[in-house]
């Protein structure tokens, strides 16, 4: 593993694993997810749930929160916002050209995105496993749910990075663009394209709904088809934009 993935490297990495800001973000995510876990803890005996033909909400609550948290953090990391936000720090980074812009994206940036996403999910894994166990989710469904979290976070990171490449860091339009993407992905797809909505897919796993594909487009296979196609489109767009030169040379306001 490259050292630039792990440490600050002079501020030339988008989101080093062990930078102060990134560690703060990572532990805040675990802390918030811990609170969500306690909130959805099944305080009744499991026999009471069985008698009432109900299922504890632990899995649905914790995994939905994890999808939102990791998606948003992925957006911040990709958009080069996982750094100190004060005025002087932002000015110092104004002309920084990141390694992700200089090096081949498929062999460097994309690999780093995937590894960092797995690292963040790994920190949350004990809570995710405990929530799944409390709800009685099967191992197959657990793997599907974890893959949904991974894809959601990676897709948001790619979208954030593409926004950064075009608009720079800390710009008003870039901020609006990334947050709009997040809202569309998490909320609007629930109405317009349910197959691409991670929350609905987690709900389908929780309710043990049949994993249909087509027609209509839906279920886990549909989610994979739509999101991986979107991911491929973002990767191609990033590759094309990187060939035009680093975004850091323009700076951001």
CORVENNOR-V978034 format. One record per run of one state. SS is the DSSP state (hx for helix, st for strand, lp for the rest). FROM is the first residue (numbers start at 1). TO is the last residue. If there is no record, write none. Layout:
<<SS & FROM & TO> <SS & FROM & TO>>
This chain:
<<lp & 1 & 2> <hx & 3 & 6> <lp & 7 & 8> <hx & 9 & 11> <lp & 12 & 19> <hx & 20 & 39> <lp & 40 & 45> <hx & 46 & 51> <lp & 52 & 57> <hx & 58 & 78> <lp & 79 & 86> <hx & 87 & 92> <lp & 93 & 98> <hx & 99 & 102> <lp & 103 & 104> <hx & 105 & 135> <lp & 136 & 138> <hx & 139 & 167> <lp & 168 & 171> <hx & 172 & 192> <lp & 193 & 193> <hx & 194 & 196> <lp & 197 & 197> <hx & 198 & 207> <lp & 208 & 218> <hx & 219 & 242> <lp & 243 & 246> <hx & 247 & 249> <lp & 250 & 253>>
